[in-house]
């Protein structure tokens, strides 16, 4: 029986580094030292620059010769790298799914359709934007894997991205929201301290041999506002007079994330290893969602995982949301830490806003 295998992965991370000192000066709340103490993050990567007051600095209207300058641009770089590594032509793709909560344009699958056009995909290649955050990548990979096992698709690309820097504005990201009646307000500056920009992509082929590819996959739903963003929909359009600047911010509910991360991540690991517990010791690398370094370290310790096997870049890149797992995988492939066709066993797992969670156990 043919299985779904990973044919290639690619990533793009901006080169612009924003230090804790710089971000704390632009968005006062925590000091640079406190950001490092509480999150373990030393810097984050931004595609757009910011000025000293915390305003995003936009590239020229038509971007060129600046490239990449947008979410679609970042996704294109990552996907082209994944296609090149896999030896797959874009016209072989049966579907292209883009997981993001920061598209260039909100409606009509704009970013996925733009990728479809730029890469010259077939007219019958599905191109869809999936509005999702940190847990969205393994959630969609689970869906895609099951669709491919049903023999509808032979070759699929899943792209994931996070782009915070164009949204930055002091009126938005120093504002507060009340998560629920009776609870203390949450300030949006925490999001600026933890999130970064980046894109990752993976190409899947339904031509794997038995015992290779995706050996186990799962996804699930729960209900909790781990990240709050109330603007952008019909209920809080700016001209209705009901919107506030904070409604446009992605506001992390830190206490809920801290409580929920270990719970759902443990469920992910248990689910994909349930039928093959003997493979646990064989896992060479773990690619987890990285909310921040401190939470990661706590989970690694409580789960009893070998620290050296857990890939991590959140301290240098920031939390890249849906893209993080694919960026880690692509970087490991490029560095030779794991190799396609080697039989290396890896595990992806993530939990994200509202709540989507999922995991895959993969033999490369």
matplotlib code that plots the C-alpha trace (Angstrom):
import matplotlib.pyplot as plt

x = [0.0, 1.4, 1.9, 2.1, 5.8, 7.5, 9.2, 10.8, 10.6, 11.6, 11.7, 12.2, 13.1, 13.8, 17.3, 16.2, 16.9, 15.0, 16.6, 14.8, 16.2, 14.8, 11.4, 11.0, 11.9, 9.3, 6.6, 7.1, 5.8, 8.5, 12.2, 14.6, 15.8, 12.3, 11.5, 14.5, 13.7, 10.0, 10.2, 13.8, 13.6, 16.6, 15.6, 12.8, 13.0, 10.9, 10.2, 9.3, 11.3, 9.9, 10.8, 11.7, 8.0, 6.9, 5.3, 5.8, 7.9, 6.2, 8.3, 7.5, 4.0, 4.8, 7.5, 10.1, 13.0, 12.4, 11.7, 10.3, 8.1, 4.8, 3.3, 2.8, 6.4, 7.7, 5.4, 6.7, 10.3, 9.6, 7.5, 10.0, 12.7, 10.5, 9.6, 13.3, 14.3, 11.6, 12.2, 8.5, 7.3, 4.6, 2.3, 2.3, 0.6, -3.0, -3.6, -2.0, -3.0, -1.7, -2.1, -1.9, -3.7, -1.8, -2.6, -1.8, -5.5, -8.3, -10.8, -11.1, -8.1, -5.9, -2.5, -3.0, -4.4, -1.4, 1.0, -1.0, -0.5, 3.1, 4.1, 2.1, -0.1, -2.7, -6.2, -7.6, -5.1, -6.9, -5.6, -7.0, -6.1, -6.7, -7.2, -5.4, -2.6, 0.0, -1.8, -2.9, -0.1, -0.4, -4.1, -4.2, -1.4, -3.8, -6.6, -4.4, -2.9, -6.4, -7.4, -4.3, -4.9, -8.3, -6.5, -7.9, -4.6, -1.1, 0.9, 0.1, 1.9, 1.2, 2.6, 2.5, 3.3, 3.4, 3.8, 3.4, 5.7, 3.4, 0.7, 2.8, 1.5, 1.8, -1.9, -2.8, 0.0, 0.1, -3.7, -5.6, -8.5, -10.6, -10.6, -13.8, -15.9, -14.1, -10.7, -7.8, -7.1, -4.4, -2.0, -1.1, 2.6, 3.3, 2.5, 5.2, 7.7, 7.1, 6.0, 8.3, 7.9, 8.6, 7.3, 7.7, 6.5, 6.4, 5.6, 3.8, 3.7, 1.4, 4.0, 5.8, 6.7, 5.2, 6.9, 8.0, 6.3, 3.5, 3.2, 0.6, -1.4, -4.0, -5.9, -8.4, -10.5, -11.1, -12.5, -10.4, -9.3, -5.6, -5.1, -7.7, -8.3, -11.7, -11.4, -11.5, -15.0, -18.5, -19.0, -16.2, -15.7, -14.0, -16.7, -19.5, -18.1, -17.7, -14.1, -11.1, -7.4, -6.9, -9.4, -6.9, -4.1, -3.4, -3.4, -1.9, -3.6, -0.4, -1.9, -4.2, -1.3, 0.9, -1.8, -2.9, 0.4, 1.6, -1.9, -2.6, 1.0, 1.0, -2.2, -0.5, 2.5, 0.4, -2.0, 0.7, 2.7, -0.2, 0.0, 3.8, 5.1, 8.4, 9.2, 9.4, 13.1, 13.7, 12.5, 15.5, 14.0, 10.9, 9.5, 7.1, 5.1, 7.3, 5.2, 8.3, 11.6, 10.6, 7.4, 9.2, 11.9, 9.2, 7.4, 10.5, 11.4, 8.0, 7.5, 10.9, 12.2, 15.9, 16.5, 19.1, 16.5, 14.0, 14.7, 14.4, 14.9, 12.3, 15.1, 16.5, 13.4, 10.5, 7.3, 6.6, 3.1, 1.9, 5.3, 7.5, 7.4, 8.1, 10.9, 12.6, 12.2, 13.6, 16.6, 17.4, 17.2, 19.5, 22.0, 21.9, 20.7, 18.0, 17.9, 15.1, 15.1, 17.3, 14.6, 15.1, 12.1, 10.7, 7.6, 5.7, 3.2, 1.4, -1.5, -2.9, -5.6, -9.2, -8.0, -6.7, -4.0, -2.4, 0.7, 2.4, 5.0, 7.0, 9.7, 11.7]
y = [0.0, 3.4, 5.9, 9.7, 10.8, 14.1, 14.9, 18.2, 21.2, 24.8, 27.9, 31.7, 33.7, 37.5, 38.7, 41.8, 41.2, 43.2, 43.0, 43.0, 46.5, 47.9, 46.3, 47.3, 50.9, 51.0, 49.1, 49.9, 47.4, 45.0, 45.8, 44.0, 41.9, 40.9, 39.8, 37.5, 36.3, 35.5, 34.2, 33.2, 35.2, 37.4, 38.7, 38.2, 38.5, 41.0, 41.4, 45.1, 47.5, 49.6, 53.1, 54.2, 54.9, 51.4, 52.2, 49.7, 51.1, 50.0, 49.2, 51.1, 50.9, 48.2, 46.6, 46.1, 46.0, 45.0, 41.3, 39.5, 42.3, 40.6, 37.4, 36.0, 36.7, 34.9, 31.9, 31.8, 31.7, 28.8, 26.9, 27.2, 25.9, 22.9, 22.1, 22.3, 19.9, 17.5, 17.5, 18.3, 20.7, 23.1, 21.7, 18.3, 19.8, 18.7, 21.1, 24.0, 24.9, 28.1, 28.2, 31.7, 34.3, 37.2, 37.2, 40.1, 40.4, 38.8, 37.6, 35.2, 33.1, 35.9, 34.7, 31.1, 32.2, 34.5, 31.6, 29.4, 32.1, 32.8, 29.1, 28.3, 25.6, 23.7, 25.2, 22.3, 22.6, 23.6, 26.8, 27.7, 29.9, 28.3, 31.0, 29.4, 30.0, 28.1, 24.7, 25.0, 23.2, 19.7, 20.1, 20.7, 18.1, 15.5, 16.5, 16.4, 13.0, 11.5, 13.0, 11.6, 8.2, 8.4, 8.6, 12.0, 13.8, 12.5, 15.6, 18.4, 21.5, 22.9, 26.3, 28.2, 31.7, 34.4, 38.1, 40.5, 43.4, 45.2, 45.4, 47.1, 50.4, 51.8, 52.6, 48.9, 47.0, 48.9, 48.6, 46.3, 43.8, 42.1, 38.4, 37.6, 39.3, 39.4, 38.8, 41.2, 43.0, 41.6, 44.0, 43.5, 44.3, 40.7, 39.7, 42.1, 40.6, 37.0, 36.9, 37.0, 36.7, 33.7, 31.1, 27.3, 24.8, 21.0, 18.9, 15.6, 12.7, 9.7, 7.3, 6.2, 2.6, 0.7, 1.7, 5.2, 8.5, 9.6, 6.6, 8.2, 11.4, 13.1, 16.4, 17.7, 20.6, 22.2, 25.7, 28.4, 31.8, 31.4, 34.3, 37.1, 39.1, 40.6, 43.0, 42.4, 40.8, 42.1, 42.8, 45.4, 47.2, 50.6, 52.7, 51.1, 53.1, 49.9, 49.1, 50.0, 49.9, 46.7, 44.9, 44.8, 43.3, 39.6, 39.5, 36.4, 35.2, 34.2, 32.3, 30.2, 29.4, 28.4, 26.1, 24.6, 24.1, 21.1, 19.5, 19.5, 18.7, 15.7, 14.5, 14.9, 12.8, 10.1, 9.9, 9.4, 7.0, 5.0, 2.2, 2.2, 3.0, 1.2, 4.0, 6.7, 6.1, 6.1, 9.7, 11.6, 15.1, 16.7, 19.8, 21.5, 24.7, 27.2, 29.7, 30.9, 29.2, 29.0, 27.1, 24.8, 24.1, 23.4, 21.0, 19.2, 18.6, 17.5, 15.2, 13.6, 14.3, 14.4, 18.2, 17.7, 16.1, 19.0, 21.5, 25.1, 28.6, 30.7, 32.4, 33.8, 34.1, 34.6, 32.6, 32.1, 30.6, 28.1, 28.3, 27.3, 23.5, 23.6, 26.2, 23.8, 20.8, 22.7, 24.0, 20.5, 19.1, 21.8, 21.3, 17.5, 16.8, 14.6, 13.4, 12.5, 8.8, 8.0, 6.5, 9.1, 9.3, 12.7, 14.0, 17.3, 18.6, 21.9, 23.5, 26.9, 29.4, 28.5, 25.5, 23.4, 20.8, 18.0, 15.8, 13.6, 10.8, 10.7, 8.4, 10.5]
z = [0.0, -1.0, 1.8, 2.0, 2.2, 2.6, -0.7, 0.3, 2.6, 2.3, 4.4, 4.4, 7.5, 7.1, 7.8, 9.7, 13.4, 16.1, 19.5, 22.9, 23.6, 20.4, 20.7, 24.4, 23.6, 20.8, 22.8, 26.5, 29.0, 29.8, 29.9, 27.5, 30.5, 31.5, 28.0, 28.0, 31.5, 30.8, 27.2, 26.5, 23.3, 22.5, 19.1, 16.5, 12.7, 10.8, 7.1, 7.5, 9.6, 12.4, 13.5, 17.0, 17.8, 16.8, 13.4, 10.6, 7.7, 4.5, 1.3, -1.9, -3.2, -5.8, -3.7, -6.4, -6.3, -2.7, -2.6, -0.6, 0.8, 1.5, 2.9, -0.6, -1.4, 1.7, 0.9, -2.7, -1.6, 0.8, -1.6, -4.5, -2.2, -1.2, -4.8, -5.8, -3.0, -3.9, -7.6, -8.2, -10.9, -9.8, -12.5, -10.7, -7.7, -7.2, -4.3, -2.6, 0.9, 2.6, 6.4, 7.8, 9.9, 8.3, 4.5, 2.3, 1.5, 3.5, 1.0, -2.0, -1.1, -2.4, -1.3, -2.4, -5.7, -6.2, -5.5, -7.9, -10.6, -9.9, -10.0, -13.1, -11.5, -13.5, -13.7, -11.8, -8.9, -5.8, -4.1, -0.7, 2.2, 5.6, 8.3, 11.2, 13.6, 15.5, 15.5, 11.9, 10.1, 11.6, 11.7, 7.9, 7.3, 9.0, 6.7, 3.6, 4.6, 4.9, 1.5, -0.1, 1.4, -0.3, -3.6, -4.6, -4.6, -5.5, -4.9, -2.4, -1.1, 2.4, 3.0, 6.4, 7.3, 9.9, 9.2, 12.2, 11.2, 8.8, 11.5, 14.1, 15.4, 19.0, 19.3, 18.5, 20.2, 23.5, 24.0, 26.2, 25.8, 28.5, 27.6, 29.7, 32.3, 35.7, 34.2, 34.2, 30.9, 28.6, 26.9, 23.2, 23.7, 24.6, 21.0, 19.8, 22.2, 21.1, 17.4, 14.4, 10.6, 8.4, 6.0, 5.6, 3.0, 2.6, -0.5, 0.0, -2.4, -2.3, -3.6, -0.4, 0.3, 3.2, 6.4, 5.2, 5.1, 7.5, 9.9, 12.2, 12.1, 14.2, 14.8, 17.3, 18.4, 21.7, 22.6, 24.2, 23.1, 23.5, 21.2, 20.8, 17.7, 17.5, 14.6, 10.9, 10.8, 10.4, 14.1, 14.5, 11.3, 12.0, 10.6, 12.7, 15.7, 17.8, 17.0, 19.2, 18.2, 20.3, 18.2, 15.4, 17.5, 18.0, 21.8, 23.5, 26.6, 28.4, 31.3, 29.1, 26.7, 29.7, 31.0, 27.7, 25.9, 27.9, 28.0, 24.3, 23.3, 25.5, 23.9, 20.5, 21.4, 23.0, 20.0, 17.3, 19.4, 20.8, 18.3, 18.0, 21.5, 20.7, 18.2, 20.9, 21.5, 17.8, 17.2, 16.0, 16.0, 17.4, 15.6, 18.0, 18.0, 19.9, 21.9, 23.6, 24.8, 28.5, 27.8, 25.4, 28.0, 30.7, 28.4, 27.3, 30.9, 32.1, 29.1, 29.7, 26.2, 25.2, 25.0, 22.2, 20.0, 20.1, 17.4, 18.5, 17.0, 18.9, 20.9, 17.6, 15.3, 17.6, 17.5, 13.8, 14.4, 11.8, 9.9, 12.9, 12.5, 8.7, 9.2, 11.7, 9.4, 6.4, 8.4, 9.7, 6.1, 4.8, 7.7, 7.2, 10.7, 9.1, 5.5, 3.1, 2.2, 5.2, 7.4, 10.0, 12.3, 13.2, 15.0, 14.4, 16.9, 17.6, 19.4, 18.5, 18.9, 19.6, 19.8, 16.9, 17.6, 15.7, 15.1, 12.6, 13.1, 9.9, 8.6, 6.1]

ax = plt.figure().add_subplot(projection="3d")
ax.plot(x, y, z, "-o")
ax.set_aspect("equal")
plt.show()
